[in-house]
Amino acid sequence: MTASEPERVVACPGCRRPAVFSPANRWRPFCSERCKTGDLGAWASGAYVIDGEPLDDDGPTGESASASSR
């Protein structure tokens, strides 16, 4: 970024406060370590889900675990 370009400011995904989106902000796009850690905790606890039918535990190729261990 050159001196003539304004800093890009985005809304923090955690608290919606303004957060500078640049390498100078070590927690980008979050405003703070607290917001970044809170978001990571939400992912780890399964708070973020996509609506739809659950997938089978067959694996990426569609083979079940018992069939692939033969």
MOPAC internal coordinates of N, CA, C and O (Angstrom, degrees):
PM7 1SCF
backbone

  N    0.0000 0     0.00 0     0.00 0    0    0    0
  C    1.4424 1     0.00 0     0.00 0    1    0    0
  C    1.5192 1   107.71 1     0.00 0    2    1    0
  O    1.2310 1   120.72 1   -45.43 1    3    2    1
  N    1.3062 1   116.23 1   134.57 1    3    2    1
  C    1.4541 1   120.31 1   178.27 1    5    3    2
  C    1.5214 1   109.71 1   -91.14 1    6    5    3
  O    1.2310 1   121.13 1   -12.71 1    7    6    5
  N    1.3189 1   115.44 1   167.29 1    7    6    5
  C    1.4633 1   120.59 1  -177.74 1    9    7    6
  C    1.5233 1   111.85 1   -62.98 1   10    9    7
  O    1.2310 1   119.35 1   153.55 1   11   10    9
  N    1.3274 1   118.84 1   -26.45 1   11   10    9
  C    1.4587 1   121.07 1  -178.31 1   13   11   10
  C    1.5281 1   113.03 1   -80.76 1   14   13   11
  O    1.2310 1   119.55 1   163.98 1   15   14   13
  N    1.3366 1   118.47 1   -16.02 1   15   14   13
  C    1.4597 1   121.57 1  -179.94 1   17   15   14
  C    1.5289 1   109.79 1   -85.76 1   18   17   15
  O    1.2310 1   120.52 1   -47.38 1   19   18   17
  N    1.3350 1   116.61 1   132.62 1   19   18   17
  C    1.4729 1   118.22 1   176.95 1   21   19   18
  C    1.5191 1   110.25 1   -72.76 1   22   21   19
  O    1.2310 1   120.99 1   -26.16 1   23   22   21
  N    1.3358 1   115.72 1   153.84 1   23   22   21
  C    1.4628 1   119.55 1   176.51 1   25   23   22
  C    1.5277 1   108.94 1   -68.03 1   26   25   23
  O    1.2310 1   120.89 1   -39.63 1   27   26   25
  N    1.3042 1   115.90 1   140.37 1   27   26   25
  C    1.4634 1   120.63 1   177.52 1   29   27   26
  C    1.5237 1   107.74 1   -82.34 1   30   29   27
  O    1.2310 1   120.43 1   -53.39 1   31   30   29
  N    1.3057 1   116.79 1   126.61 1   31   30   29
  C    1.4597 1   122.51 1   179.73 1   33   31   30
  C    1.5194 1   107.71 1  -117.02 1   34   33   31
  O    1.2310 1   121.05 1   -49.53 1   35   34   33
  N    1.3281 1   115.60 1   130.47 1   35   34   33
  C    1.4671 1   121.87 1   179.41 1   37   35   34
  C    1.5224 1   108.78 1  -123.79 1   38   37   35
  O    1.2310 1   120.73 1   -15.41 1   39   38   37
  N    1.3061 1   116.22 1   164.59 1   39   38   37
  C    1.4632 1   120.90 1   175.38 1   41   39   38
  C    1.5254 1   108.44 1   -79.97 1   42   41   39
  O    1.2310 1   120.49 1   -50.64 1   43   42   41
  N    1.3096 1   116.68 1   129.36 1   43   42   41
  C    1.4668 1   121.53 1   177.75 1   45   43   42
  C    1.5242 1   108.33 1   -61.14 1   46   45   43
  O    1.2310 1   119.81 1   -50.71 1   47   46   45
  N    1.3456 1   117.97 1   129.29 1   47   46   45
  C    1.4657 1   120.08 1   178.69 1   49   47   46
  C    1.5276 1   113.52 1   -63.18 1   50   49   47
  O    1.2310 1   120.34 1   158.91 1   51   50   49
  N    1.3283 1   116.95 1   -21.09 1   51   50   49
  C    1.4567 1   120.09 1  -178.03 1   53   51   50
  C    1.5068 1   114.42 1   -84.75 1   54   53   51
  O    1.2310 1   120.65 1   133.57 1   55   54   53
  N    1.3507 1   116.35 1   -46.43 1   55   54   53
  C    1.4565 1   119.70 1  -173.59 1   57   55   54
  C    1.5211 1   113.86 1  -126.51 1   58   57   55
  O    1.2310 1   120.31 1   176.80 1   59   58   57
  N    1.3328 1   117.01 1    -3.20 1   59   58   57
  C    1.4611 1   124.18 1   179.15 1   61   59   58
  C    1.5246 1   113.99 1    71.04 1   62   61   59
  O    1.2310 1   119.11 1  -172.81 1   63   62   61
  N    1.3347 1   119.31 1     7.19 1   63   62   61
  C    1.4609 1   120.60 1   174.35 1   65   63   62
  C    1.5142 1   108.85 1   -73.07 1   66   65   63
  O    1.2310 1   119.33 1   -22.06 1   67   66   65
  N    1.3360 1   118.88 1   157.94 1   67   66   65
  C    1.4622 1   121.09 1   177.73 1   69   67   66
  C    1.5336 1   110.89 1   -64.08 1   70   69   67
  O    1.2310 1   120.63 1   -42.62 1   71   70   69
  N    1.3156 1   116.39 1   137.38 1   71   70   69
  C    1.4611 1   122.58 1   178.07 1   73   71   70
  C    1.5234 1   108.60 1  -135.83 1   74   73   71
  O    1.2310 1   120.55 1   -48.36 1   75   74   73
  N    1.3211 1   116.56 1   131.64 1   75   74   73
  C    1.4632 1   120.84 1   178.85 1   77   75   74
  C    1.5227 1   108.31 1   -72.16 1   78   77   75
  O    1.2310 1   120.73 1   -52.24 1   79   78   77
  N    1.3306 1   116.21 1   127.76 1   79   78   77
  C    1.4591 1   121.39 1  -179.80 1   81   79   78
  C    1.5243 1   108.17 1  -100.44 1   82   81   79
  O    1.2310 1   121.45 1   -97.02 1   83   82   81
  N    1.3345 1   114.83 1    82.98 1   83   82   81
  C    1.4608 1   121.10 1   179.08 1   85   83   82
  C    1.5266 1   108.07 1  -153.25 1   86   85   83
  O    1.2310 1   120.39 1   -14.56 1   87   86   85
  N    1.3322 1   116.87 1   165.44 1   87   86   85
  C    1.4728 1   119.52 1   178.04 1   89   87   86
  C    1.5253 1   112.97 1   -59.49 1   90   89   87
  O    1.2310 1   119.90 1   160.55 1   91   90   89
  N    1.3163 1   117.80 1   -19.45 1   91   90   89
  C    1.4640 1   120.75 1   178.20 1   93   91   90
  C    1.5335 1   111.41 1   -68.28 1   94   93   91
  O    1.2310 1   119.77 1   155.31 1   95   94   93
  N    1.3216 1   118.05 1   -24.69 1   95   94   93
  C    1.4622 1   122.45 1   178.58 1   97   95   94
  C    1.5254 1   107.92 1   -94.38 1   98   97   95
  O    1.2310 1   120.56 1   -77.94 1   99   98   97
  N    1.3056 1   116.54 1   102.06 1   99   98   97
  C    1.4731 1   120.16 1  -174.60 1  101   99   98
  C    1.5223 1   113.70 1   -68.41 1  102  101   99
  O    1.2310 1   119.83 1   167.76 1  103  102  101
  N    1.3333 1   117.93 1   -12.24 1  103  102  101
  C    1.4716 1   120.52 1  -179.76 1  105  103  102
  C    1.5228 1   112.10 1  -107.00 1  106  105  103
  O    1.2310 1   119.35 1  -168.86 1  107  106  105
  N    1.3251 1   118.84 1    11.14 1  107  106  105
  C    1.4683 1   120.97 1  -174.26 1  109  107  106
  C    1.5149 1   112.06 1   -54.89 1  110  109  107
  O    1.2310 1   118.88 1   -37.90 1  111  110  109
  N    1.2724 1   119.73 1   142.10 1  111  110  109
  C    1.4591 1   129.30 1     6.35 1  113  111  110
  C    1.5203 1   113.46 1   -85.59 1  114  113  111
  O    1.2310 1   119.73 1  -171.29 1  115  114  113
  N    1.3092 1   118.11 1     8.71 1  115  114  113
  C    1.4627 1   121.72 1   179.72 1  117  115  114
  C    1.5198 1   110.37 1   -83.03 1  118  117  115
  O    1.2310 1   120.67 1   -16.98 1  119  118  117
  N    1.3301 1   116.33 1   163.02 1  119  118  117
  C    1.4598 1   120.20 1  -179.27 1  121  119  118
  C    1.5223 1   112.04 1   -88.52 1  122  121  119
  O    1.2310 1   120.34 1   160.56 1  123  122  121
  N    1.3286 1   116.95 1   -19.44 1  123  122  121
  C    1.4638 1   119.51 1  -175.43 1  125  123  122
  C    1.5274 1   110.87 1  -155.85 1  126  125  123
  O    1.2310 1   121.44 1   -12.36 1  127  126  125
  N    1.3077 1   114.86 1   167.64 1  127  126  125
  C    1.4549 1   120.48 1   176.05 1  129  127  126
  C    1.5310 1   110.70 1   -63.03 1  130  129  127
  O    1.2310 1   120.57 1   144.58 1  131  130  129
  N    1.3304 1   116.51 1   -35.42 1  131  130  129
  C    1.4630 1   120.88 1  -179.88 1  133  131  130
  C    1.5327 1   110.81 1   -60.50 1  134  133  131
  O    1.2310 1   120.04 1   133.49 1  135  134  133
  N    1.3386 1   117.52 1   -46.51 1  135  134  133
  C    1.4696 1   120.44 1   179.77 1  137  135  134
  C    1.5278 1   111.18 1   -66.44 1  138  137  135
  O    1.2310 1   120.12 1   140.98 1  139  138  137
  N    1.3166 1   117.38 1   -39.02 1  139  138  137
  C    1.4687 1   120.41 1   179.86 1  141  139  138
  C    1.5207 1   110.56 1   -65.77 1  142  141  139
  O    1.2310 1   120.19 1   136.74 1  143  142  141
  N    1.3239 1   117.25 1   -43.26 1  143  142  141
  C    1.4617 1   121.55 1  -179.75 1  145  143  142
  C    1.5272 1   111.16 1   -67.38 1  146  145  143
  O    1.2310 1   120.60 1   141.10 1  147  146  145
  N    1.3226 1   116.45 1   -38.90 1  147  146  145
  C    1.4618 1   120.17 1   177.91 1  149  147  146
  C    1.5203 1   111.95 1   -62.53 1  150  149  147
  O    1.2310 1   120.47 1   140.43 1  151  150  149
  N    1.3260 1   116.70 1   -39.57 1  151  150  149
  C    1.4608 1   120.58 1   178.25 1  153  151  150
  C    1.5277 1   110.91 1   -67.31 1  154  153  151
  O    1.2310 1   120.21 1   138.17 1  155  154  153
  N    1.3091 1   117.21 1   -41.83 1  155  154  153
  C    1.4688 1   120.86 1   177.36 1  157  155  154
  C    1.5264 1   110.62 1   -61.67 1  158  157  155
  O    1.2310 1   120.55 1   138.95 1  159  158  157
  N    1.3279 1   116.55 1   -41.05 1  159  158  157
  C    1.4597 1   120.56 1   177.91 1  161  159  158
  C    1.5236 1   112.31 1   -63.36 1  162  161  159
  O    1.2310 1   120.70 1   142.72 1  163  162  161
  N    1.3323 1   116.28 1   -37.28 1  163  162  161
  C    1.4662 1   120.16 1   178.07 1  165  163  162
  C    1.5236 1   110.41 1   -65.29 1  166  165  163
  O    1.2310 1   119.95 1   138.35 1  167  166  165
  N    1.3246 1   117.70 1   -41.65 1  167  166  165
  C    1.4719 1   120.48 1   176.85 1  169  167  166
  C    1.5233 1   110.32 1   -62.72 1  170  169  167
  O    1.2310 1   120.70 1   134.24 1  171  170  169
  N    1.3322 1   116.27 1   -45.76 1  171  170  169
  C    1.4721 1   120.22 1  -176.47 1  173  171  170
  C    1.5251 1   112.19 1   -65.08 1  174  173  171
  O    1.2310 1   120.09 1   148.36 1  175  174  173
  N    1.3196 1   117.43 1   -31.64 1  175  174  173
  C    1.4637 1   120.38 1  -178.43 1  177  175  174
  C    1.5285 1   112.88 1   -85.90 1  178  177  175
  O    1.2310 1   120.09 1   175.55 1  179  178  177
  N    1.3217 1   117.44 1    -4.45 1  179  178  177
  C    1.4493 1   120.82 1   179.16 1  181  179  178
  C    1.5200 1   113.54 1    83.90 1  182  181  179
  O    1.2310 1   119.95 1  -160.29 1  183  182  181
  N    1.3284 1   117.70 1    19.71 1  183  182  181
  C    1.4578 1   120.95 1  -179.63 1  185  183  182
  C    1.5247 1   111.84 1   -69.32 1  186  185  183
  O    1.2310 1   119.86 1   154.05 1  187  186  185
  N    1.3163 1   117.88 1   -25.95 1  187  186  185
  C    1.4603 1   121.68 1   178.38 1  189  187  186
  C    1.5174 1   108.33 1   -97.16 1  190  189  187
  O    1.2310 1   120.88 1   -63.49 1  191  190  189
  N    1.3032 1   115.92 1   116.51 1  191  190  189
  C    1.4637 1   120.91 1   179.18 1  193  191  190
  C    1.5183 1   109.45 1  -133.27 1  194  193  191
  O    1.2310 1   120.69 1   -24.40 1  195  194  193
  N    1.3095 1   116.28 1   155.60 1  195  194  193
  C    1.4566 1   122.82 1   176.05 1  197  195  194
  C    1.5172 1   106.88 1  -108.21 1  198  197  195
  O    1.2310 1   120.98 1   -52.17 1  199  198  197
  N    1.3290 1   115.74 1   127.83 1  199  198  197
  C    1.4598 1   119.98 1   179.66 1  201  199  198
  C    1.5219 1   110.80 1   -61.31 1  202  201  199
  O    1.2310 1   120.88 1   -36.68 1  203  202  201
  N    1.3030 1   115.93 1   143.32 1  203  202  201
  C    1.4518 1   121.28 1   177.06 1  205  203  202
  C    1.5096 1   110.81 1   147.10 1  206  205  203
  O    1.2310 1   121.47 1    -1.10 1  207  206  205
  N    1.2973 1   114.79 1   178.90 1  207  206  205
  C    1.4621 1   121.03 1   178.65 1  209  207  206
  C    1.5281 1   109.63 1   -72.89 1  210  209  207
  O    1.2310 1   119.60 1   -39.89 1  211  210  209
  N    1.3188 1   118.37 1   140.11 1  211  210  209
  C    1.4673 1   120.47 1   176.97 1  213  211  210
  C    1.5240 1   110.65 1   -65.87 1  214  213  211
  O    1.2310 1   120.73 1   -33.16 1  215  214  213
  N    1.3080 1   116.20 1   146.84 1  215  214  213
  C    1.4610 1   121.65 1   178.18 1  217  215  214
  C    1.5189 1   110.00 1   -80.51 1  218  217  215
  O    1.2310 1   120.33 1   -28.47 1  219  218  217
  N    1.3308 1   116.98 1   151.53 1  219  218  217
  C    1.4558 1   121.14 1   173.22 1  221  219  218
  C    1.5167 1   109.03 1   -70.47 1  222  221  219
  O    1.2310 1   120.23 1   -22.02 1  223  222  221
  N    1.3221 1   117.17 1   157.98 1  223  222  221
  C    1.4622 1   121.60 1   177.61 1  225  223  222
  C    1.5196 1   110.96 1   -89.04 1  226  225  223
  O    1.2310 1   120.13 1  -145.02 1  227  226  225
  N    1.3233 1   117.35 1    34.98 1  227  226  225
  C    1.4587 1   121.35 1  -176.31 1  229  227  226
  C    1.5200 1   113.39 1   -81.39 1  230  229  227
  O    1.2310 1   119.48 1   165.98 1  231  230  229
  N    1.2941 1   118.60 1   -14.02 1  231  230  229
  C    1.4570 1   119.70 1  -177.88 1  233  231  230
  C    1.5107 1   111.42 1    94.84 1  234  233  231
  O    1.2310 1   120.44 1    -5.02 1  235  234  233
  N    1.3210 1   116.77 1   174.98 1  235  234  233
  C    1.4612 1   120.17 1  -173.39 1  237  235  234
  C    1.5297 1   114.56 1   -68.56 1  238  237  235
  O    1.2310 1   118.82 1   155.22 1  239  238  237
  N    1.3233 1   119.85 1   -24.78 1  239  238  237
  C    1.4523 1   121.29 1  -177.30 1  241  239  238
  C    1.5288 1   112.52 1   -94.37 1  242  241  239
  O    1.2310 1   120.00 1   174.36 1  243  242  241
  N    1.3242 1   117.60 1    -5.64 1  243  242  241
  C    1.4481 1   119.97 1  -179.89 1  245  243  242
  C    1.5201 1   113.23 1    90.25 1  246  245  243
  O    1.2310 1   119.76 1   175.91 1  247  246  245
  N    1.3159 1   118.06 1    -4.09 1  247  246  245
  C    1.4614 1   120.55 1   177.75 1  249  247  246
  C    1.5145 1   108.88 1   -83.26 1  250  249  247
  O    1.2310 1   120.46 1   -38.78 1  251  250  249
  N    1.3006 1   116.73 1   141.22 1  251  250  249
  C    1.4504 1   119.23 1   176.66 1  253  251  250
  C    1.5208 1   109.05 1   -76.73 1  254  253  251
  O    1.2310 1   120.93 1   -19.98 1  255  254  253
  N    1.3227 1   115.82 1   160.02 1  255  254  253
  C    1.4628 1   120.90 1  -178.43 1  257  255  254
  C    1.5216 1   111.31 1   -61.21 1  258  257  255
  O    1.2310 1   120.02 1   144.41 1  259  258  257
  N    1.3443 1   117.57 1   -35.59 1  259  258  257
  C    1.4560 1   119.93 1  -178.68 1  261  259  258
  C    1.5246 1   111.52 1   -70.48 1  262  261  259
  O    1.2310 1   120.14 1   146.16 1  263  262  261
  N    1.3356 1   117.35 1   -33.84 1  263  262  261
  C    1.4640 1   120.05 1  -179.95 1  265  263  262
  C    1.5271 1   111.60 1   -72.94 1  266  265  263
  O    1.2310 1   120.34 1   147.75 1  267  266  265
  N    1.3282 1   116.96 1   -32.25 1  267  266  265
  C    1.4601 1   119.13 1  -178.15 1  269  267  266
  C    1.5328 1   111.72 1   -80.65 1  270  269  267
  O    1.2310 1   119.43 1   167.30 1  271  270  269
  N    1.3281 1   118.68 1   -12.70 1  271  270  269
  C    1.4646 1   120.13 1  -178.59 1  273  271  270
  C    1.5322 1   112.05 1   -95.62 1  274  273  271
  O    1.2310 1   120.46 1  -175.99 1  275  274  273
  N    1.3092 1   116.73 1     4.01 1  275  274  273
  C    1.4798 1   119.04 1  -179.36 1  277  275  274
  C    1.4806 1   112.47 1   -72.51 1  278  277  275
  O    1.2310 1   120.10 1   180.00 1  279  278  277

